[in-house]
């Protein structure tokens, strides 16, 4: 019991700074658009939404992430429903874990391809931005499993056991880059002592090859869905 309580307290500490706001849920035809920060009521909101609506696609739109535990639980529910996920704009942190839970995963044209990305990082506290490495094994297992073990082991270690709590790995769509380019959209951004970030494209990797997405095509969203994007 003590170990479980400690784990729950660690999950409670692993929140993004913006987690006080809430995700918005908008149904557009057979598509559910989820946007904004992940908070501690989103699992309940999703359950209530699915009790009324039966979406066939979940679009994650412009979310900085947030509550880690609820990110896992929302992802579990999406996986149980066998729903595909798609990204529009930036989807980071807990949002990225929800995205990875989709039965199929795609980029969309909801935002320009240059500003559409999935961002993964290790768990950390809000105050002080200290890494919570106690939560890293579960996150590593989740990323490895959801990507079909395609996510490279060395990159996975750097993702979930970061040198700095704010280090991030971004996945852009490979179509943004020339087919002959050495790097095609996997970017590692490392926090520097002067608070800037040093970002580098990783050679030989792309979002499809490491299992972040399963669909090489960019989904075209309907006008109705695009109108529902905040």
C-alpha positions in Angstrom: 0.0 0.0 0.0 2.8 2.4 0.9 4.5 1.8 -2.5 1.2 2.3 -4.4 0.6 5.6 -2.5 4.1 6.8 -3.3 3.6 6.0 -7.0 0.3 7.9 -7.0 2.0 10.9 -5.4 4.7 10.8 -8.0 2.1 10.8 -10.8 0.3 13.7 -9.1 3.6 15.6 -9.1 4.2 14.9 -12.8 2.1 17.7 -14.2 2.7 20.3 -16.9 2.5 23.9 -15.7 -0.7 24.4 -17.7 -2.6 21.5 -16.2 -5.0 23.9 -14.4 -7.0 24.3 -17.6 -9.0 21.5 -19.2 -9.1 19.6 -22.5 -12.0 20.6 -24.8 -14.0 17.8 -26.3 -15.8 18.6 -29.6 -17.7 16.1 -31.7 -17.7 16.9 -35.5 -19.5 14.2 -37.4 -17.8 10.9 -36.5 -14.6 12.6 -35.3 -13.8 13.6 -31.7 -11.5 16.6 -31.4 -9.6 16.9 -28.1 -7.6 20.0 -27.6 -5.8 21.9 -24.9 -4.1 20.7 -21.6 -4.7 17.3 -20.2 -6.1 17.6 -16.7 -7.3 15.3 -13.9 -10.9 15.2 -15.1 -10.3 14.2 -18.7 -10.8 10.5 -18.1 -14.3 11.2 -16.7 -15.1 13.6 -19.6 -14.0 11.0 -22.1 -16.2 8.3 -20.5 -19.2 10.7 -20.5 -18.6 11.7 -24.1 -18.3 8.1 -25.3 -21.6 7.2 -23.5 -23.3 9.6 -25.9 -21.2 9.7 -29.0 -19.5 6.9 -31.0 -16.5 8.5 -32.8 -14.4 6.6 -35.3 -11.4 9.0 -35.1 -9.8 11.0 -32.3 -7.9 14.1 -33.4 -5.5 15.6 -30.8 -5.2 19.3 -31.5 -2.7 21.8 -30.0 -2.1 20.2 -26.6 0.9 20.9 -24.4 0.2 17.8 -22.3 -0.4 17.9 -18.6 -1.5 15.3 -16.1 0.5 12.2 -16.7 -1.7 9.7 -14.9 -4.8 10.8 -16.8 -2.8 10.8 -20.0 -2.2 7.1 -19.4 -5.8 6.4 -18.5 -7.3 8.4 -21.4 -4.9 6.5 -23.7 -6.0 3.2 -22.2 -9.7 4.0 -22.9 -8.9 5.0 -26.5 -7.0 1.7 -26.9 -9.9 -0.3 -25.4 -12.3 1.4 -27.9 -9.8 0.5 -30.7 -9.9 4.1 -31.9 -7.4 5.5 -34.4 -5.7 8.8 -33.4 -4.5 11.7 -35.5 -2.5 14.9 -34.7 -3.2 18.5 -35.7 -0.6 21.0 -34.6 1.5 20.4 -31.5 0.9 17.4 -29.3 3.4 17.1 -26.5 4.0 15.2 -23.2 0.8 13.5 -21.9 -0.9 14.3 -25.3 1.8 12.3 -27.1 1.1 9.3 -24.9 -2.6 9.5 -25.7 -1.7 9.8 -29.4 0.5 6.6 -29.2 -2.5 4.7 -27.8 -4.4 4.9 -31.1 -5.0 1.7 -33.1 -3.7 3.6 -36.1 -1.9 6.9 -36.0 -1.7 9.7 -38.5 -0.8 13.3 -39.1 -3.5 15.6 -40.5 -3.8 18.8 -42.5 -5.5 20.5 -39.6 -2.4 22.7 -39.3 0.6 23.1 -41.7 2.9 20.1 -41.7 5.8 22.4 -40.5 3.9 23.1 -37.3 2.5 19.6 -36.7 4.5 17.5 -34.3 4.4 14.9 -31.6 6.7 15.6 -28.6 7.9 13.0 -26.0 9.8 13.6 -22.8 10.4 12.0 -19.4 8.2 12.6 -16.4 9.2 15.6 -14.3 7.9 17.8 -11.5 6.4 21.3 -12.1 8.3 23.0 -9.4 12.0 22.9 -10.2 11.5 20.7 -13.3 13.2 17.8 -11.6 13.1 14.4 -13.5 10.9 11.8 -11.9 13.0 8.7 -13.0 10.9 6.5 -10.8 8.2 6.8 -13.4 10.5 6.2 -16.4 10.2 2.3 -16.6 6.4 2.5 -17.1 6.8 5.2 -19.7 9.5 3.3 -21.5 7.3 0.1 -21.5 4.4 2.1 -22.9 6.4 3.8 -25.7 8.1 0.6 -26.6 4.8 -1.4 -26.7 2.7 1.2 -28.6 5.4 1.7 -31.3 5.7 -2.1 -31.8 9.2 -2.0 -30.4 10.3 0.2 -33.3 11.4 3.1 -31.1 15.2 2.8 -30.9 16.5 1.6 -27.5 19.2 4.3 -27.2 16.7 7.1 -28.1 14.1 5.6 -25.7 16.6 5.8 -22.8 17.3 9.4 -23.6 13.6 10.2 -23.9 12.5 8.7 -20.5 15.8 9.3 -18.6 16.6 12.8 -19.8 19.8 14.7 -18.8 17.6 17.7 -18.1 13.8 17.6 -17.3 12.9 19.8 -20.2 14.7 17.8 -22.9 12.3 16.7 -25.6 12.2 14.5 -28.7 9.9 15.7 -31.5 8.6 13.7 -34.4 7.6 15.6 -37.6 6.0 14.0 -40.7 8.7 12.6 -43.0 7.0 14.2 -46.0 8.3 17.5 -44.8 11.8 16.4 -45.9 13.4 15.2 -49.1 13.4 11.5 -49.5 17.2 11.5 -49.8 17.7 13.5 -46.6 19.8 11.9 -43.9 17.4 13.0 -41.2 13.6 13.0 -41.8 11.9 14.6 -38.9 13.1 13.1 -35.6 14.5 16.1 -33.6 16.1 15.9 -30.2 16.1 19.2 -28.3 18.4 19.4 -25.2 18.2 22.1 -22.6 21.5 24.1 -22.3 23.0 25.7 -19.2 22.1 29.2 -20.6 18.4 28.1 -20.7 18.4 27.9 -24.5 17.8 24.6 -26.4 20.1 22.8 -28.8 18.1 20.8 -31.3 19.5 18.3 -33.8 17.9 16.2 -36.5 18.7 12.5 -35.9 20.0 10.7 -39.0 18.3 7.6 -40.3 15.1 8.0 -38.3 11.6 9.1 -39.2 8.2 9.0 -37.5 7.0 6.0 -39.5 10.2 4.0 -39.1 10.2 4.4 -35.3 6.5 3.6 -34.9 5.2 7.0 -33.8 2.8 7.0 -36.8 1.5 4.0 -38.6 0.0 5.8 -41.7 2.4 7.4 -44.1 -0.3 9.5 -45.6 -1.4 12.9 -44.2 -5.2 12.7 -43.4 -7.4 15.3 -45.0 -9.9 16.5 -42.5 -13.4 17.5 -43.5 -14.5 21.2 -43.4 -16.7 20.2 -40.5 -13.8 18.9 -38.4 -11.6 21.8 -39.3 -14.3 24.2 -38.1 -14.2 22.4 -34.8 -10.5 23.0 -34.3 -10.1 25.9 -31.7 
